[in-house]
Amino acid sequence: MNESLHFIVQKHNGYWSARCLDFTLYAVGESDTEARSKLHTEIEEFLYASIEGDDKEFVAQLLLRRAPWQDWALFYFVLFVQNCWLMQDRIGKAFKESVPQGPYRHA
């Protein structure tokens, strides 16, 4: 069985943050790639410490901690927007345009 983890990557003033919502872990970097790489390393260390390391007696509590609902709401909102963006070629596009002002002439 292959489990998926949920992530949010955001740009802030001069840095990027990456969050793992499933374990409430957080990393920052100068690029989104660096922040994600640091977070992956942090997840590996967290899992080792939780399952085989000094914290293994607390494994149930550690592996079941989740991010607050606001982070999950943001995750699903961003996922929804991304999916809508990807589907625009299949379902069409909505747009607004200005109607030209001025005298109309029939040819």
N, CA, C and O of each residue as an XYZ file, in Angstrom:
428
protein
N       0.848     -1.176      0.000
C       0.000      0.000      0.000
C       0.895      1.241      0.000
O       1.857      1.323      0.764
N       0.576      2.183     -0.846
C       1.356      3.409     -0.974
C       0.515      4.586     -0.483
O      -0.471      4.958     -1.119
N       0.900      5.158      0.629
C       0.177      6.284      1.198
C       0.707      7.592      0.629
O       1.899      7.712      0.348
N      -0.166      8.562      0.459
C       0.224      9.887     -0.007
C       0.199     10.850      1.161
O      -0.644     10.749      2.053
N       1.124     11.774      1.144
C       1.137     12.848      2.131
C       0.656     14.126      1.467
O       0.738     14.269      0.247
N       0.164     15.035      2.256
C      -0.397     16.288      1.761
C       0.548     17.441      2.088
O       0.999     17.584      3.225
N       0.843     18.261      1.079
C       1.800     19.352      1.230
C       1.225     20.668      0.722
O       0.377     20.695     -0.170
N       1.704     21.748      1.308
C       1.445     23.096      0.802
C       2.801     23.785      0.693
O       3.589     23.769      1.639
N       3.070     24.387     -0.457
C       4.286     25.168     -0.659
C       3.842     26.585     -0.979
O       3.040     26.801     -1.888
N       4.368     27.559     -0.228
C       3.970     28.947     -0.412
C       5.185     29.853     -0.470
O       6.208     29.604      0.169
N       5.042     30.921     -1.262
C       6.082     31.938     -1.327
C       5.728     33.057     -0.361
O       4.591     33.525     -0.319
N       6.714     33.475      0.409
C       6.549     34.570      1.366
C       7.511     35.690      0.969
O       8.055     35.662     -0.135
N       7.723     36.632      1.807
C       8.635     37.741      1.519
C      10.079     37.252      1.480
O      10.757     37.240      2.508
N      10.547     36.852      0.317
C      11.938     36.462      0.150
C      12.275     35.019      0.457
O      13.444     34.645      0.363
N      11.317     34.196      0.817
C      11.609     32.787      1.080
C      10.388     31.940      0.753
O       9.293     32.460      0.541
N      10.592     30.643      0.715
C       9.520     29.676      0.461
C       9.338     28.802      1.691
O      10.301     28.479      2.387
N       8.103     28.427      1.948
C       7.828     27.486      3.031
C       7.131     26.262      2.452
O       6.350     26.358      1.505
N       7.430     25.118      3.039
C       6.785     23.860      2.663
C       6.270     23.217      3.942
O       6.995     23.108      4.930
N       5.001     22.791      3.912
C       4.389     22.174      5.084
C       3.840     20.807      4.726
O       3.240     20.617      3.668
N       4.057     19.859      5.627
C       3.437     18.546      5.527
C       2.260     18.557      6.495
O       2.449     18.636      7.709
N       1.046     18.477      5.957
C      -0.150     18.580      6.791
C      -0.400     17.322      7.616
O      -1.040     17.380      8.666
N       0.099     16.199      7.144
C      -0.156     14.941      7.839
C       0.632     14.814      9.139
O       0.164     14.184     10.087
N       1.819     15.403      9.190
C       2.642     15.305     10.391
C       2.917     16.661     11.036
O       3.638     16.736     12.031
N       2.355     17.725     10.483
C       2.573     19.083     10.978
C       4.063     19.413     11.041
O       4.586     19.847     12.068
N       4.719     19.195      9.919
C       6.133     19.528      9.799
C       6.282     20.695      8.837
O       5.440     20.893      7.961
N       7.355     21.472      8.998
C       7.517     22.735      8.284
C       8.989     22.938      7.955
O       9.859     22.656      8.779
N       9.268     23.430      6.745
C      10.649     23.749      6.352
C      10.638     24.985      5.466
O       9.648     25.260      4.788
N      11.730     25.724      5.471
C      11.849     26.916      4.632
C      13.101     26.822      3.779
O      14.049     26.108      4.109
N      13.085     27.560      2.673
C      14.237     27.609      1.790
C      14.167     28.833      0.907
O      13.174     29.559      0.900
N      15.229     29.050      0.168
C      15.276     30.200     -0.732
C      14.507     29.949     -2.021
O      14.208     30.893     -2.753
N      14.185     28.697     -2.308
C      13.369     28.341     -3.472
C      12.369     27.274     -3.042
O      12.508     26.673     -1.977
N      11.357     27.045     -3.881
C      10.391     25.999     -3.536
C      11.065     24.629     -3.530
O      10.716     23.772     -2.718
N      12.022     24.417     -4.422
C      12.735     23.148     -4.482
C      13.543     22.905     -3.208
O      13.552     21.797     -2.673
N      14.221     23.947     -2.728
C      15.007     23.809     -1.501
C      14.106     23.541     -0.293
O      14.422     22.696      0.545
N      12.987     24.259     -0.205
C      12.066     24.048      0.916
C      11.502     22.634      0.886
O      11.401     21.987      1.929
N      11.133     22.145     -0.296
C      10.601     20.787     -0.416
C      11.655     19.744     -0.063
O      11.352     18.756      0.605
N      12.877     19.959     -0.505
C      13.962     19.025     -0.204
C      14.221     18.956      1.301
O      14.377     17.870      1.860
N      14.266     20.107      1.946
C      14.457     20.133      3.399
C      13.309     19.440      4.113
O      13.524     18.739      5.102
N      12.093     19.631      3.621
C      10.932     18.999      4.250
C      10.985     17.484      4.094
O      10.654     16.757      5.030
N      11.394     17.001      2.933
C      11.517     15.549      2.739
C      12.535     14.952      3.707
O      12.314     13.877      4.265
N      13.647     15.651      3.902
C      14.650     15.195      4.867
C      14.069     15.195      6.276
O      14.290     14.259      7.044
N      13.337     16.232      6.608
C      12.720     16.327      7.936
C      11.711     15.202      8.159
O      11.624     14.652      9.257
N      10.953     14.863      7.122
C       9.974     13.766      7.231
C      10.688     12.441      7.473
O      10.259     11.654      8.318
N      11.766     12.186      6.746
C      12.527     10.949      6.949
C      13.051     10.855      8.377
O      12.949      9.802      9.007
N      13.611     11.948      8.890
C      14.127     11.954     10.263
C      12.996     11.787     11.277
O      13.149     11.084     12.277
N      11.871     12.431     11.017
C      10.712     12.320     11.898
C      10.208     10.881     11.954
O       9.936     10.358     13.034
N      10.085     10.243     10.795
C       9.599      8.867     10.765
C      10.570      7.913     11.447
O      10.148      7.009     12.167
N      11.860      8.106     11.228
C      12.844      7.253     11.894
C      12.755      7.420     13.415
O      12.716      6.431     14.148
N      12.723      8.663     13.884
C      12.655      8.915     15.323
C      11.361      8.364     15.923
O      11.349      7.874     17.052
N      10.263      8.450     15.149
C       8.968      8.001     15.659
C       8.837      6.483     15.688
O       8.209      5.927     16.589
N       9.428      5.815     14.707
C       9.225      4.368     14.576
C      10.369      3.561     15.184
O      10.131      2.549     15.843
N      11.608      4.002     14.968
C      12.748      3.218     15.427
C      13.615      3.932     16.452
O      14.431      3.294     17.118
N      13.455      5.232     16.589
C      14.344      6.006     17.454
C      13.853      6.124     18.884
O      13.076      5.303     19.372
N      14.326      7.165     19.534
C      14.036      7.387     20.952
C      12.562      7.664     21.240
O      12.102      7.468     22.365
N      11.818      8.119     20.226
C      10.415      8.481     20.443
C       9.438      7.359     20.102
O       8.233      7.602     20.025
N       9.930      6.133     19.896
C       9.050      5.067     19.426
C       7.947      4.697     20.412
O       6.938      4.118     20.009
N       8.112      5.015     21.681
C       7.030      4.726     22.629
C       5.836      5.669     22.417
O       4.741      5.404     22.914
N       6.048      6.763     21.683
C       4.978      7.720     21.400
C       4.544      7.679     19.935
O       3.943      8.633     19.440
N       4.846      6.579     19.238
C       4.622      6.489     17.798
C       3.159      6.776     17.428
O       2.914      7.472     16.443
N       2.205      6.273     18.169
C       0.793      6.483     17.823
C       0.434      7.969     17.842
O      -0.224      8.463     16.927
N       0.861      8.673     18.876
C       0.557     10.099     18.967
C       1.286     10.899     17.884
O       0.716     11.818     17.296
N       2.531     10.550     17.628
C       3.319     11.302     16.652
C       2.811     11.127     15.224
O       2.750     12.093     14.463
N       2.451      9.917     14.865
C       2.008      9.671     13.500
C       0.575     10.108     13.243
O       0.153     10.182     12.089
N      -0.168     10.393     14.281
C      -1.557     10.825     14.107
C      -1.755     12.331     14.288
O      -2.886     12.815     14.240
N      -0.673     13.070     14.494
C      -0.857     14.518     14.646
C      -1.080     15.140     13.275
O      -0.413     14.791     12.301
N      -2.025     16.060     13.217
C      -2.425     16.677     11.960
C      -2.369     18.195     12.081
O      -2.432     18.754     13.176
N      -2.249     18.843     10.929
C      -2.253     20.303     10.879
C      -3.648     20.822     11.221
O      -4.619     20.069     11.139
N      -3.764     22.095     11.605
C      -5.080     22.667     11.905
C      -5.967     22.707     10.660
O      -5.482     22.646      9.530
N      -7.254     22.808     10.888
C      -8.223     22.751      9.790
C      -8.004     23.874      8.778
O      -8.316     23.697      7.600
N      -7.477     25.025      9.205
C      -7.248     26.131      8.279
C      -6.231     25.743      7.203
O      -6.378     26.123      6.041
N      -5.209     24.991      7.588
C      -4.222     24.521      6.614
C      -4.834     23.529      5.637
O      -4.531     23.552      4.444
N      -5.692     22.664      6.147
C      -6.370     21.705      5.270
C      -7.328     22.416      4.322
O      -7.434     22.038      3.155
N      -8.022     23.435      4.806
C      -8.929     24.202      3.944
C      -8.142     24.869      2.821
O      -8.573     24.860      1.669
N      -6.986     25.449      3.154
C      -6.139     26.058      2.133
C      -5.674     25.010      1.131
O      -5.694     25.259     -0.075
N      -5.262     23.857      1.605
C      -4.808     22.779      0.722
C      -5.898     22.410     -0.283
O      -5.638     22.349     -1.484
N      -7.111     22.166      0.201
C      -8.177     21.745     -0.707
C      -8.629     22.871     -1.622
O      -9.060     22.607     -2.744
N      -8.544     24.112     -1.179
C      -8.861     25.242     -2.049
C      -7.852     25.329     -3.189
O      -8.236     25.470     -4.350
N      -6.564     25.246     -2.862
C      -5.519     25.310     -3.887
C      -5.649     24.128     -4.838
O      -5.505     24.293     -6.049
N      -5.917     22.947     -4.311
C      -6.105     21.764     -5.154
C      -7.284     21.951     -6.098
O      -7.209     21.590     -7.272
N      -8.373     22.516     -5.586
C      -9.557     22.786     -6.415
C      -9.226     23.753     -7.545
O      -9.597     23.518     -8.695
N      -8.530     24.835     -7.222
C      -8.169     25.830     -8.241
C      -7.253     25.202     -9.290
O      -7.430     25.432    -10.487
N      -6.274     24.410     -8.846
C      -5.383     23.748     -9.799
C      -6.156     22.823    -10.729
O      -5.904     22.799    -11.933
N      -7.092     22.065    -10.177
C      -7.875     21.141    -11.001
C      -8.763     21.890    -11.978
O      -8.934     21.459    -13.118
N      -9.327     23.004    -11.545
C     -10.146     23.813    -12.451
C      -9.284     24.363    -13.588
O      -9.702     24.369    -14.746
N      -8.091     24.820    -13.252
C      -7.183     25.360    -14.259
C      -6.827     24.290    -15.290
O      -6.777     24.564    -16.489
N      -6.581     23.072    -14.815
C      -6.219     21.986    -15.723
C      -7.390     21.555    -16.598
O      -7.183     21.028    -17.692
N      -8.612     21.773    -16.132
C      -9.792     21.331    -16.861
C     -10.329     22.375    -17.829
O     -11.294     22.101    -18.542
N      -9.735     23.562    -17.876
C     -10.317     24.618    -18.674
C     -10.396     24.264    -20.160
O     -11.305     24.734    -20.845
N      -9.488     23.462    -20.671
C      -9.544     23.075    -22.082
C     -10.701     22.126    -22.364
O     -11.212     22.079    -23.483
N     -11.111     21.376    -21.357
C     -12.220     20.430    -21.542
C     -13.582     21.061    -21.324
O     -14.542     20.713    -22.012
N     -13.683     21.984    -20.375
C     -15.009     22.513    -20.043
C     -15.257     23.916    -20.576
O     -16.377     24.417    -20.478
N     -14.246     24.559    -21.136
C     -14.411     25.900    -21.681
C     -13.873     26.943    -20.733
O     -13.367     26.624    -19.657
N     -13.986     28.179    -21.136
C     -13.472     29.285    -20.343
C     -14.576     30.314    -20.139
O     -15.392     30.542    -21.032
N     -14.599     30.917    -18.994
C     -15.510     32.017    -18.710
C     -14.685     33.304    -18.759
O     -13.537     33.331    -18.315
N     -15.275     34.360    -19.298
C     -14.526     35.609    -19.381
C     -15.488     36.788    -19.425
O     -16.687     36.628    -19.651
N     -14.938     37.963    -19.208
C     -15.693     39.210    -19.311
C     -14.949     40.122    -20.263
O     -13.720     40.193    -20.232
N     -15.689     40.819    -21.108
C     -15.090     41.783    -22.012
C     -15.931     43.041    -22.002
O     -17.135     43.005    -21.752
N     -15.283     44.138    -22.276
C     -16.005     45.397    -22.384
C     -16.688     45.469    -23.739
O     -16.142     45.050    -24.760
N     -17.889     46.009    -23.717
C     -18.612     46.227    -24.967
C     -18.136     47.565    -25.521
O     -18.099     48.556    -24.792
N     -17.771     47.608    -26.803
C     -17.300     48.870    -27.360
C     -18.367     49.955    -27.243
O     -19.544     49.711    -27.510
N     -17.952     51.140    -26.847
C     -18.863     52.261    -26.732
C     -18.732     53.128    -27.977
O     -17.658     53.229    -28.571
N     -19.814     53.736    -28.353
C     -19.753     54.636    -29.502
C     -20.890     54.370    -30.453
O     -21.729     53.501    -30.215
N     -20.913     55.124    -31.534
C     -22.011     54.957    -32.494
C     -21.864     53.623    -33.228
O     -20.766     53.201    -33.590
N     -22.990     52.993    -33.427
C     -23.002     51.733    -34.154
C     -23.558     51.991    -35.530
O     -24.555     52.697    -35.678
N     -22.935     51.439    -36.521
C     -23.417     51.581    -37.899
C     -23.615     50.199    -38.489
O     -22.823     49.282    -38.275
N     -24.657     50.087    -39.210
C     -24.907     48.840    -39.931
C     -24.308     48.990    -41.315
O     -24.459     50.032    -41.953
N     -23.651     47.985    -41.767
C     -23.030     48.051    -43.093
C     -24.019     47.768    -44.182
O     -23.661     47.782    -45.360
